[in-house]
Amino acid sequence: MQVINRVLATLLALALFLGGLLAALDIVLVQLQRPPFLVPASRWAAWLRMQSFNTGIVRAVCVGLILLGLVFLFCALRRGRPGALRLPGRTDGVAVTASRSGLERALSIEAGRVDGVRSARAKARRRRVKVIAATGLRDPGDLSTRIADVISERLGELDLADSLRSRVTVSSKGSR
């Protein structure tokens, strides 16, 4: 979701920047006694004076703006993936964390060491770890269970087995 937030923020910033430039250009042209470049302000002002809050178009625009504001508010307040995962401390007063990317890398390496796994990648969320492994075997058999056991063991070593659930997916695409 972080990528979507960045794209939306960039698009909104670009739209506001371009709108501001066009508004400034129209203001300068009107001050120079020239016709407006983009916005025929006098016609728009006359049309707006004829509208009231009871007309359908005004209500539709207001509802649309409220919904757009709620979407932006939801995107801003939604919690993203954590940058670091809190590890249970073995000593009182000491806070220990592991970076999410480091945990993902360690779990990917552990899953890749299981016999029959060609490649593996892990994604760590706030309460869940998802491991996707690829195998060259035609019949993976109990490969998913073996990977899940290795991942659970590694999470147990980090005292994260109780707080993070693991999910393993094995794909045998490209097998001979």
Long-range contacts (C-beta under 8 A, 24 or more apart in sequence): 1-75, 1-78, 1-80, 2-80, 2-81, 4-75, 5-75, 5-76, 5-80, 8-72, 8-75, 12-72, 79-126, 81-124, 81-125, 81-126, 82-126, 85-124, 85-160, 85-164, 87-158, 87-159, 87-160, 88-159, 88-160, 98-158, 100-124, 103-129, 103-158, 106-154, 107-131, 107-151, 107-154, 107-155, 110-150, 110-151, 110-154, 111-147, 111-150, 111-151, 111-168, 113-150, 114-143, 114-146, 114-147, 114-150, 115-146, 116-140, 116-143, 117-143, 117-147, 120-147, 122-151, 124-164, 127-163, 127-164, 127-165, 128-164, 128-165, 128-166, 128-167, 129-155, 129-164, 129-165, 129-166, 129-167, 130-166, 130-167, 130-169, 131-166, 131-167, 131-168, 131-169, 132-169, 132-171, 133-168, 133-169, 133-170, 133-171, 134-170, 134-171, 134-172, 134-173, 134-174, 135-170, 135-171, 135-172, 135-175, 136-172, 136-174, 136-175, 136-176, 137-172, 137-175, 138-172, 138-175, 138-176, 139-172, 140-170, 140-172, 143-170, 144-168, 144-169, 144-170
